[in-house]
Amino acid sequence: MRKEEKEKHVVYTIEECQQCGLKTKRTFKLGDFVYKVGELCSKCKTAALITTIYAEYMKI
Ligand SMILES: [Zn+2]
């Protein structure tokens, strides 16, 4: 265990609608993986596909 935790990372999931191309960024949820069917697109109501999962590091 480190005493000082200076970096924190947040994992994000990008969902992309295959119909209209709308991209939605949200925080990663357990069970997410690339090419998993995501939530319904807010624009055209087609099921979006998870295309990217990545972590952003931030200094506290
Ligand atoms: Zn769409």
N, CA, C, O and the ligand as a Tripos MOL2 file, in Angstrom:
@<TRIPOS>MOLECULE
protein
  241   239    61     0     0
PROTEIN
NO_CHARGES

@<TRIPOS>ATOM
      1 N           0.8360   -1.2070    0.0000 N.3       1 MET1
      2 CA          0.0000    0.0000    0.0000 C.3       1 MET1
      3 C           0.8720    1.2590    0.0000 C.2       1 MET1
      4 O           1.7710    1.4110    0.8270 O.2       1 MET1
      5 N           0.5900    2.1380   -0.9300 N.am      2 ARG2
      6 CA          1.3180    3.3960   -0.9700 C.3       2 ARG2
      7 C           0.6260    4.4110   -0.0590 C.2       2 ARG2
      8 O          -0.6000    4.4570    0.0390 O.2       2 ARG2
      9 N           1.4340    5.2010    0.5860 N.am      3 LYS3
     10 CA          0.8500    6.1930    1.4880 C.3       3 LYS3
     11 C           0.2360    7.3590    0.7270 C.2       3 LYS3
     12 O          -0.8220    7.8770    1.0830 O.2       3 LYS3
     13 N           0.9430    7.7590   -0.3470 N.am      4 GLU4
     14 CA          0.4450    8.8950   -1.1240 C.3       4 GLU4
     15 C          -0.1170    8.4090   -2.4450 C.2       4 GLU4
     16 O           0.5980    7.8110   -3.2490 O.2       4 GLU4
     17 N          -1.3410    8.6540   -2.6600 N.am      5 GLU5
     18 CA         -1.9820    8.3100   -3.9190 C.3       5 GLU5
     19 C          -2.2170    9.6120   -4.6810 C.2       5 GLU5
     20 O          -3.1750   10.3430   -4.4300 O.2       5 GLU5
     21 N          -1.3060    9.8760   -5.6220 N.am      6 LYS6
     22 CA         -1.3870   11.1790   -6.2880 C.3       6 LYS6
     23 C          -2.1160   11.1210   -7.6240 C.2       6 LYS6
     24 O          -2.5490   12.1440   -8.1540 O.2       6 LYS6
     25 N          -2.2440    9.9250   -8.1520 N.am      7 GLU7
     26 CA         -2.9490    9.8110   -9.4190 C.3       7 GLU7
     27 C          -4.2000    8.9800   -9.2540 C.2       7 GLU7
     28 O          -4.2120    7.9410   -8.5950 O.2       7 GLU7
     29 N          -5.2370    9.4700   -9.8690 N.am      8 LYS8
     30 CA         -6.4890    8.7550   -9.8240 C.3       8 LYS8
     31 C          -6.8820    8.4950  -11.2650 C.2       8 LYS8
     32 O          -6.6860    9.3590  -12.1200 O.2       8 LYS8
     33 N          -7.4190    7.3510  -11.5480 N.am      9 HIS9
     34 CA         -7.8740    7.1560  -12.9200 C.3       9 HIS9
     35 C          -9.3560    6.8150  -12.9640 C.2       9 HIS9
     36 O          -9.8940    6.1240  -12.0990 O.2       9 HIS9
     37 N          -9.9810    7.3250  -13.9990 N.am     10 VAL10
     38 CA        -11.3990    7.0890  -14.2250 C.3      10 VAL10
     39 C         -11.5190    6.3800  -15.5620 C.2      10 VAL10
     40 O         -10.9500    6.8290  -16.5570 O.2      10 VAL10
     41 N         -12.2510    5.2850  -15.5930 N.am     11 VAL11
     42 CA        -12.4100    4.5390  -16.8410 C.3      11 VAL11
     43 C         -13.7040    4.9760  -17.5200 C.2      11 VAL11
     44 O         -14.7630    5.0580  -16.8970 O.2      11 VAL11
     45 N         -13.5840    5.2530  -18.8150 N.am     12 TYR12
     46 CA        -14.7360    5.6800  -19.6040 C.3      12 TYR12
     47 C         -15.0570    4.6690  -20.6870 C.2      12 TYR12
     48 O         -14.1820    3.9560  -21.1770 O.2      12 TYR12
     49 N         -16.3080    4.6250  -21.0450 N.am     13 THR13
     50 CA        -16.7810    3.7710  -22.1310 C.3      13 THR13
     51 C         -17.3810    4.6690  -23.2090 C.2      13 THR13
     52 O         -18.1740    5.5620  -22.9090 O.2      13 THR13
     53 N         -17.0030    4.4310  -24.4600 N.am     14 ILE14
     54 CA        -17.5920    5.1680  -25.5780 C.3      14 ILE14
     55 C         -18.5200    4.2180  -26.3270 C.2      14 ILE14
     56 O         -18.1150    3.1440  -26.7750 O.2      14 ILE14
     57 N         -19.7580    4.6390  -26.4490 N.am     15 GLU15
     58 CA        -20.7340    3.8680  -27.2160 C.3      15 GLU15
     59 C         -21.0040    4.6000  -28.5150 C.2      15 GLU15
     60 O         -21.1800    5.8180  -28.5320 O.2      15 GLU15
     61 N         -21.0330    3.8520  -29.5900 N.am     16 GLU16
     62 CA        -21.2600    4.4690  -30.8900 C.3      16 GLU16
     63 C         -22.4740    3.8490  -31.5560 C.2      16 GLU16
     64 O         -22.5930    2.6290  -31.6740 O.2      16 GLU16
     65 N         -23.3610    4.7130  -31.9830 N.am     17 CYS17
     66 CA        -24.5620    4.2560  -32.6800 C.3      17 CYS17
     67 C         -24.1930    3.8380  -34.0940 C.2      17 CYS17
     68 O         -23.5410    4.5930  -34.8150 O.2      17 CYS17
     69 N         -24.6000    2.6530  -34.4910 N.am     18 GLN18
     70 CA        -24.2660    2.1520  -35.8260 C.3      18 GLN18
     71 C         -25.1740    2.7600  -36.8990 C.2      18 GLN18
     72 O         -24.8770    2.6890  -38.0910 O.2      18 GLN18
     73 N         -26.2460    3.3370  -36.4710 N.am     19 GLN19
     74 CA        -27.2150    3.9170  -37.4030 C.3      19 GLN19
     75 C         -26.8730    5.3640  -37.7650 C.2      19 GLN19
     76 O         -26.7670    5.7070  -38.9420 O.2      19 GLN19
     77 N         -26.7030    6.2050  -36.7480 N.am     20 CYS20
     78 CA        -26.4800    7.6340  -37.0240 C.3      20 CYS20
     79 C         -25.0800    8.1020  -36.6250 C.2      20 CYS20
     80 O         -24.7190    9.2490  -36.8890 O.2      20 CYS20
     81 N         -24.2950    7.2400  -35.9980 N.am     21 GLY21
     82 CA        -22.9180    7.5970  -35.6690 C.3      21 GLY21
     83 C         -22.7520    8.4050  -34.3920 C.2      21 GLY21
     84 O         -21.6450    8.8420  -34.0760 O.2      21 GLY21
     85 N         -23.8200    8.6070  -33.6660 N.am     22 LEU22
     86 CA        -23.7450    9.3790  -32.4270 C.3      22 LEU22
     87 C         -22.8840    8.6590  -31.3950 C.2      22 LEU22
     88 O         -23.0660    7.4700  -31.1330 O.2      22 LEU22
     89 N         -21.9450    9.4010  -30.8170 N.am     23 LYS23
     90 CA        -21.0700    8.8190  -29.8040 C.3      23 LYS23
     91 C         -21.4780    9.3020  -28.4280 C.2      23 LYS23
     92 O         -21.7510   10.4850  -28.2270 O.2      23 LYS23
     93 N         -21.5180    8.3900  -27.4980 N.am     24 THR24
     94 CA        -21.8700    8.7370  -26.1360 C.3      24 THR24
     95 C         -20.7410    8.3100  -25.2130 C.2      24 THR24
     96 O         -20.2910    7.1650  -25.2530 O.2      24 THR24
     97 N         -20.2910    9.2340  -24.3880 N.am     25 LYS25
     98 CA        -19.2380    8.9280  -23.4280 C.3      25 LYS25
     99 C         -19.8720    8.8160  -22.0550 C.2      25 LYS25
    100 O         -20.6380    9.6830  -21.6340 O.2      25 LYS25
    101 N         -19.5440    7.7430  -21.3670 N.am     26 ARG26
    102 CA        -20.0610    7.5690  -20.0050 C.3      26 ARG26
    103 C         -19.0120    6.8460  -19.1870 C.2      26 ARG26
    104 O         -18.0520    6.2980  -19.7300 O.2      26 ARG26
    105 N         -19.1990    6.8480  -17.9040 N.am     27 THR27
    106 CA        -18.2330    6.1470  -17.0660 C.3      27 THR27
    107 C         -18.4240    4.6400  -17.2140 C.2      27 THR27
    108 O         -19.5380    4.1520  -17.3990 O.2      27 THR27
    109 N         -17.3260    3.9280  -17.1290 N.am     28 PHE28
    110 CA        -17.3100    2.4790  -17.2860 C.3      28 PHE28
    111 C         -18.1600    1.7900  -16.2260 C.2      28 PHE28
    112 O         -18.1290    2.1430  -15.0470 O.2      28 PHE28
    113 N         -18.9040    0.8160  -16.6730 N.am     29 LYS29
    114 CA        -19.6770    0.0000  -15.7470 C.3      29 LYS29
    115 C         -19.1420   -1.4260  -15.8040 C.2      29 LYS29
    116 O         -18.7050   -1.8870  -16.8580 O.2      29 LYS29
    117 N         -19.1740   -2.1070  -14.6950 N.am     30 LEU30
    118 CA        -18.6950   -3.4810  -14.6390 C.3      30 LEU30
    119 C         -19.4370   -4.3320  -15.6740 C.2      30 LEU30
    120 O         -20.6630   -4.2750  -15.7670 O.2      30 LEU30
    121 N         -18.6940   -5.1090  -16.4400 N.am     31 GLY31
    122 CA        -19.3190   -5.9580  -17.4510 C.3      31 GLY31
    123 C         -19.2300   -5.3650  -18.8570 C.2      31 GLY31
    124 O         -19.5630   -6.0320  -19.8360 O.2      31 GLY31
    125 N         -18.7760   -4.1020  -18.9550 N.am     32 ASP32
    126 CA        -18.5940   -3.4800  -20.2630 C.3      32 ASP32
    127 C         -17.4080   -4.0970  -20.9950 C.2      32 ASP32
    128 O         -16.3790   -4.3880  -20.3860 O.2      32 ASP32
    129 N         -17.5540   -4.2910  -22.2870 N.am     33 PHE33
    130 CA        -16.4160   -4.7180  -23.1050 C.3      33 PHE33
    131 C         -16.6590   -4.2310  -24.5270 C.2      33 PHE33
    132 O         -17.7950   -3.9630  -24.9190 O.2      33 PHE33
    133 N         -15.5800   -4.1210  -25.2910 N.am     34 VAL34
    134 CA        -15.6710   -3.6080  -26.6550 C.3      34 VAL34
    135 C         -16.5170   -4.5520  -27.5230 C.2      34 VAL34
    136 O         -16.3690   -5.7730  -27.4690 O.2      34 VAL34
    137 N         -17.3790   -3.9650  -28.2990 N.am     35 TYR35
    138 CA        -18.3370   -4.6360  -29.1970 C.3      35 TYR35
    139 C         -19.5240   -5.2400  -28.4770 C.2      35 TYR35
    140 O         -20.3100   -5.9870  -29.0600 O.2      35 TYR35
    141 N         -19.6430   -4.9110  -27.2130 N.am     36 LYS36
    142 CA        -20.8630   -5.2910  -26.4980 C.3      36 LYS36
    143 C         -21.9650   -4.3210  -26.9270 C.2      36 LYS36
    144 O         -21.6930   -3.1480  -27.1830 O.2      36 LYS36
    145 N         -23.1860   -4.7990  -27.0060 N.am     37 VAL37
    146 CA        -24.3030   -3.9330  -27.3500 C.3      37 VAL37
    147 C         -24.6020   -3.0480  -26.1400 C.2      37 VAL37
    148 O         -24.8150   -3.5310  -25.0280 O.2      37 VAL37
    149 N         -24.6110   -1.7630  -26.3890 N.am     38 GLY38
    150 CA        -24.8120   -0.8240  -25.2950 C.3      38 GLY38
    151 C         -26.2560   -0.3720  -25.1620 C.2      38 GLY38
    152 O         -27.1990   -1.1200  -25.4210 O.2      38 GLY38
    153 N         -26.3920    0.8750  -24.7500 N.am     39 GLU39
    154 CA        -27.7300    1.4140  -24.5430 C.3      39 GLU39
    155 C         -28.3210    1.9340  -25.8490 C.2      39 GLU39
    156 O         -27.6200    2.0630  -26.8520 O.2      39 GLU39
    157 N         -29.6010    2.2260  -25.8250 N.am     40 LEU40
    158 CA        -30.2600    2.7410  -27.0160 C.3      40 LEU40
    159 C         -29.7980    4.1650  -27.2960 C.2      40 LEU40
    160 O         -29.6570    4.9800  -26.3840 O.2      40 LEU40
    161 N         -29.5660    4.4440  -28.5640 N.am     41 CYS41
    162 CA        -29.1550    5.7710  -28.9900 C.3      41 CYS41
    163 C         -30.2460    6.7740  -28.6320 C.2      41 CYS41
    164 O         -31.4340    6.5220  -28.8320 O.2      41 CYS41
    165 N         -29.8130    7.9270  -28.0940 N.am     42 SER42
    166 CA        -30.8070    8.9290  -27.6760 C.3      42 SER42
    167 C         -31.4340    9.6410  -28.8720 C.2      42 SER42
    168 O         -32.4620   10.3060  -28.7450 O.2      42 SER42
    169 N         -30.7990    9.4910  -30.0350 N.am     43 LYS43
    170 CA        -31.2900   10.1710  -31.2320 C.3      43 LYS43
    171 C         -32.2450    9.3060  -32.0530 C.2      43 LYS43
    172 O         -33.3440    9.7360  -32.4060 O.2      43 LYS43
    173 N         -31.8090    8.0750  -32.3510 N.am     44 CYS44
    174 CA        -32.6120    7.2610  -33.2710 C.3      44 CYS44
    175 C         -33.1070    5.9550  -32.6500 C.2      44 CYS44
    176 O         -33.7550    5.1480  -33.3170 O.2      44 CYS44
    177 N         -32.7990    5.7580  -31.3760 N.am     45 LYS45
    178 CA        -33.2990    4.5930  -30.6300 C.3      45 LYS45
    179 C         -32.7930    3.2470  -31.1400 C.2      45 LYS45
    180 O         -33.4120    2.2110  -30.8960 O.2      45 LYS45
    181 N         -31.6730    3.2670  -31.8450 N.am     46 THR46
    182 CA        -31.0310    2.0290  -32.2720 C.3      46 THR46
    183 C         -30.0350    1.6370  -31.1730 C.2      46 THR46
    184 O         -29.4390    2.5120  -30.5450 O.2      46 THR46
    185 N         -29.8530    0.3580  -30.9370 N.am     47 ALA47
    186 CA        -28.8890   -0.0750  -29.9280 C.3      47 ALA47
    187 C         -27.4860    0.3120  -30.3590 C.2      47 ALA47
    188 O         -27.0510   -0.0280  -31.4590 O.2      47 ALA47
    189 N         -26.7870    1.0180  -29.5000 N.am     48 ALA48
    190 CA        -25.4130    1.4320  -29.7880 C.3      48 ALA48
    191 C         -24.4540    0.2970  -29.4400 C.2      48 ALA48
    192 O         -24.8080   -0.6600  -28.7500 O.2      48 ALA48
    193 N         -23.2260    0.4390  -29.9440 N.am     49 LEU49
    194 CA        -22.2060   -0.5750  -29.7230 C.3      49 LEU49
    195 C         -21.0390    0.0670  -28.9820 C.2      49 LEU49
    196 O         -20.6300    1.1820  -29.3070 O.2      49 LEU49
    197 N         -20.5120   -0.6260  -28.0000 N.am     50 ILE50
    198 CA        -19.3380   -0.1000  -27.2920 C.3      50 ILE50
    199 C         -18.1330   -0.2360  -28.2180 C.2      50 ILE50
    200 O         -17.8050   -1.3390  -28.6560 O.2      50 ILE50
    201 N         -17.4750    0.8810  -28.5150 N.am     51 THR51
    202 CA        -16.3400    0.8420  -29.4380 C.3      51 THR51
    203 C         -15.0040    1.0980  -28.7500 C.2      51 THR51
    204 O         -13.9590    0.6630  -29.2340 O.2      51 THR51
    205 N         -15.0380    1.7970  -27.6320 N.am     52 THR52
    206 CA        -13.7920    2.1630  -26.9530 C.3      52 THR52
    207 C         -13.9770    2.1170  -25.4430 C.2      52 THR52
    208 O         -15.0000    2.5450  -24.9080 O.2      52 THR52
    209 N         -12.9740    1.5950  -24.7820 N.am     53 ILE53
    210 CA        -12.9340    1.6780  -23.3160 C.3      53 ILE53
    211 C         -11.5290    2.1810  -22.9690 C.2      53 ILE53
    212 O         -10.5350    1.5870  -23.3850 O.2      53 ILE53
    213 N         -11.4540    3.2530  -22.2250 N.am     54 TYR54
    214 CA        -10.1370    3.8040  -21.9090 C.3      54 TYR54
    215 C         -10.1440    4.4780  -20.5440 C.2      54 TYR54
    216 O         -11.1950    4.7950  -19.9880 O.2      54 TYR54
    217 N          -8.9500    4.6860  -20.0260 N.am     55 ALA55
    218 CA         -8.8240    5.3150  -18.7210 C.3      55 ALA55
    219 C          -8.2040    6.6970  -18.8690 C.2      55 ALA55
    220 O          -7.3020    6.9040  -19.6800 O.2      55 ALA55
    221 N          -8.6910    7.6220  -18.0890 N.am     56 GLU56
    222 CA         -8.1000    8.9560  -18.0390 C.3      56 GLU56
    223 C          -7.4600    9.1140  -16.6750 C.2      56 GLU56
    224 O          -8.0680    8.8140  -15.6480 O.2      56 GLU56
    225 N          -6.2250    9.5880  -16.6800 N.am     57 TYR57
    226 CA         -5.5310    9.7710  -15.4250 C.3      57 TYR57
    227 C          -5.5640   11.2360  -15.0280 C.2      57 TYR57
    228 O          -5.3510   12.1230  -15.8540 O.2      57 TYR57
    229 N          -5.8240   11.4690  -13.7890 N.am     58 MET58
    230 CA         -5.8520   12.8560  -13.3330 C.3      58 MET58
    231 C          -5.0830   13.0220  -12.0390 C.2      58 MET58
    232 O          -5.1200   12.1640  -11.1570 O.2      58 MET58
    233 N          -4.3910   14.1320  -11.9450 N.am     59 LYS59
    234 CA         -3.6620   14.4420  -10.7190 C.3      59 LYS59
    235 C          -4.6340   15.0160   -9.7010 C.2      59 LYS59
    236 O          -5.5110   15.8140  -10.0310 O.2      59 LYS59
    237 N          -4.4630   14.6030   -8.4950 N.am     60 ILE60
    238 CA         -5.3380   15.1680   -7.4570 C.3      60 ILE60
    239 C          -4.5890   16.3050   -6.7660 C.2      60 ILE60
    240 O          -5.1270   16.9340   -5.8540 O.2      60 ILE60
    241 ZN        -28.4120    6.7750  -33.4450 Zn       61 ZN61
@<TRIPOS>BOND
     1     1     2 1
     2     2     3 1
     3     3     4 2
     4     3     5 am
     5     5     6 1
     6     6     7 1
     7     7     8 2
     8     7     9 am
     9     9    10 1
    10    10    11 1
    11    11    12 2
    12    11    13 am
    13    13    14 1
    14    14    15 1
    15    15    16 2
    16    15    17 am
    17    17    18 1
    18    18    19 1
    19    19    20 2
    20    19    21 am
    21    21    22 1
    22    22    23 1
    23    23    24 2
    24    23    25 am
    25    25    26 1
    26    26    27 1
    27    27    28 2
    28    27    29 am
    29    29    30 1
    30    30    31 1
    31    31    32 2
    32    31    33 am
    33    33    34 1
    34    34    35 1
    35    35    36 2
    36    35    37 am
    37    37    38 1
    38    38    39 1
    39    39    40 2
    40    39    41 am
    41    41    42 1
    42    42    43 1
    43    43    44 2
    44    43    45 am
    45    45    46 1
    46    46    47 1
    47    47    48 2
    48    47    49 am
    49    49    50 1
    50    50    51 1
    51    51    52 2
    52    51    53 am
    53    53    54 1
    54    54    55 1
    55    55    56 2
    56    55    57 am
    57    57    58 1
    58    58    59 1
    59    59    60 2
    60    59    61 am
    61    61    62 1
    62    62    63 1
    63    63    64 2
    64    63    65 am
    65    65    66 1
    66    66    67 1
    67    67    68 2
    68    67    69 am
    69    69    70 1
    70    70    71 1
    71    71    72 2
    72    71    73 am
    73    73    74 1
    74    74    75 1
    75    75    76 2
    76    75    77 am
    77    77    78 1
    78    78    79 1
    79    79    80 2
    80    79    81 am
    81    81    82 1
    82    82    83 1
    83    83    84 2
    84    83    85 am
    85    85    86 1
    86    86    87 1
    87    87    88 2
    88    87    89 am
    89    89    90 1
    90    90    91 1
    91    91    92 2
    92    91    93 am
    93    93    94 1
    94    94    95 1
    95    95    96 2
    96    95    97 am
    97    97    98 1
    98    98    99 1
    99    99   100 2
   100    99   101 am
   101   101   102 1
   102   102   103 1
   103   103   104 2
   104   103   105 am
   105   105   106 1
   106   106   107 1
   107   107   108 2
   108   107   109 am
   109   109   110 1
   110   110   111 1
   111   111   112 2
   112   111   113 am
   113   113   114 1
   114   114   115 1
   115   115   116 2
   116   115   117 am
   117   117   118 1
   118   118   119 1
   119   119   120 2
   120   119   121 am
   121   121   122 1
   122   122   123 1
   123   123   124 2
   124   123   125 am
   125   125   126 1
   126   126   127 1
   127   127   128 2
   128   127   129 am
   129   129   130 1
   130   130   131 1
   131   131   132 2
   132   131   133 am
   133   133   134 1
   134   134   135 1
   135   135   136 2
   136   135   137 am
   137   137   138 1
   138   138   139 1
   139   139   140 2
   140   139   141 am
   141   141   142 1
   142   142   143 1
   143   143   144 2
   144   143   145 am
   145   145   146 1
   146   146   147 1
   147   147   148 2
   148   147   149 am
   149   149   150 1
   150   150   151 1
   151   151   152 2
   152   151   153 am
   153   153   154 1
   154   154   155 1
   155   155   156 2
   156   155   157 am
   157   157   158 1
   158   158   159 1
   159   159   160 2
   160   159   161 am
   161   161   162 1
   162   162   163 1
   163   163   164 2
   164   163   165 am
   165   165   166 1
   166   166   167 1
   167   167   168 2
   168   167   169 am
   169   169   170 1
   170   170   171 1
   171   171   172 2
   172   171   173 am
   173   173   174 1
   174   174   175 1
   175   175   176 2
   176   175   177 am
   177   177   178 1
   178   178   179 1
   179   179   180 2
   180   179   181 am
   181   181   182 1
   182   182   183 1
   183   183   184 2
   184   183   185 am
   185   185   186 1
   186   186   187 1
   187   187   188 2
   188   187   189 am
   189   189   190 1
   190   190   191 1
   191   191   192 2
   192   191   193 am
   193   193   194 1
   194   194   195 1
   195   195   196 2
   196   195   197 am
   197   197   198 1
   198   198   199 1
   199   199   200 2
   200   199   201 am
   201   201   202 1
   202   202   203 1
   203   203   204 2
   204   203   205 am
   205   205   206 1
   206   206   207 1
   207   207   208 2
   208   207   209 am
   209   209   210 1
   210   210   211 1
   211   211   212 2
   212   211   213 am
   213   213   214 1
   214   214   215 1
   215   215   216 2
   216   215   217 am
   217   217   218 1
   218   218   219 1
   219   219   220 2
   220   219   221 am
   221   221   222 1
   222   222   223 1
   223   223   224 2
   224   223   225 am
   225   225   226 1
   226   226   227 1
   227   227   228 2
   228   227   229 am
   229   229   230 1
   230   230   231 1
   231   231   232 2
   232   231   233 am
   233   233   234 1
   234   234   235 1
   235   235   236 2
   236   235   237 am
   237   237   238 1
   238   238   239 1
   239   239   240 2
@<TRIPOS>SUBSTRUCTURE
     1 MET1         2 RESIDUE 1 A MET
     2 ARG2         6 RESIDUE 1 A ARG
     3 LYS3        10 RESIDUE 1 A LYS
     4 GLU4        14 RESIDUE 1 A GLU
     5 GLU5        18 RESIDUE 1 A GLU
     6 LYS6        22 RESIDUE 1 A LYS
     7 GLU7        26 RESIDUE 1 A GLU
     8 LYS8        30 RESIDUE 1 A LYS
     9 HIS9        34 RESIDUE 1 A HIS
    10 VAL10       38 RESIDUE 1 A VAL
    11 VAL11       42 RESIDUE 1 A VAL
    12 TYR12       46 RESIDUE 1 A TYR
    13 THR13       50 RESIDUE 1 A THR
    14 ILE14       54 RESIDUE 1 A ILE
    15 GLU15       58 RESIDUE 1 A GLU
    16 GLU16       62 RESIDUE 1 A GLU
    17 CYS17       66 RESIDUE 1 A CYS
    18 GLN18       70 RESIDUE 1 A GLN
    19 GLN19       74 RESIDUE 1 A GLN
    20 CYS20       78 RESIDUE 1 A CYS
    21 GLY21       82 RESIDUE 1 A GLY
    22 LEU22       86 RESIDUE 1 A LEU
    23 LYS23       90 RESIDUE 1 A LYS
    24 THR24       94 RESIDUE 1 A THR
    25 LYS25       98 RESIDUE 1 A LYS
    26 ARG26      102 RESIDUE 1 A ARG
    27 THR27      106 RESIDUE 1 A THR
    28 PHE28      110 RESIDUE 1 A PHE
    29 LYS29      114 RESIDUE 1 A LYS
    30 LEU30      118 RESIDUE 1 A LEU
    31 GLY31      122 RESIDUE 1 A GLY
    32 ASP32      126 RESIDUE 1 A ASP
    33 PHE33      130 RESIDUE 1 A PHE
    34 VAL34      134 RESIDUE 1 A VAL
    35 TYR35      138 RESIDUE 1 A TYR
    36 LYS36      142 RESIDUE 1 A LYS
    37 VAL37      146 RESIDUE 1 A VAL
    38 GLY38      150 RESIDUE 1 A GLY
    39 GLU39      154 RESIDUE 1 A GLU
    40 LEU40      158 RESIDUE 1 A LEU
    41 CYS41      162 RESIDUE 1 A CYS
    42 SER42      166 RESIDUE 1 A SER
    43 LYS43      170 RESIDUE 1 A LYS
    44 CYS44      174 RESIDUE 1 A CYS
    45 LYS45      178 RESIDUE 1 A LYS
    46 THR46      182 RESIDUE 1 A THR
    47 ALA47      186 RESIDUE 1 A ALA
    48 ALA48      190 RESIDUE 1 A ALA
    49 LEU49      194 RESIDUE 1 A LEU
    50 ILE50      198 RESIDUE 1 A ILE
    51 THR51      202 RESIDUE 1 A THR
    52 THR52      206 RESIDUE 1 A THR
    53 ILE53      210 RESIDUE 1 A ILE
    54 TYR54      214 RESIDUE 1 A TYR
    55 ALA55      218 RESIDUE 1 A ALA
    56 GLU56      222 RESIDUE 1 A GLU
    57 TYR57      226 RESIDUE 1 A TYR
    58 MET58      230 RESIDUE 1 A MET
    59 LYS59      234 RESIDUE 1 A LYS
    60 ILE60      238 RESIDUE 1 A ILE
    61 ZN61       241 GROUP 0 **** ****
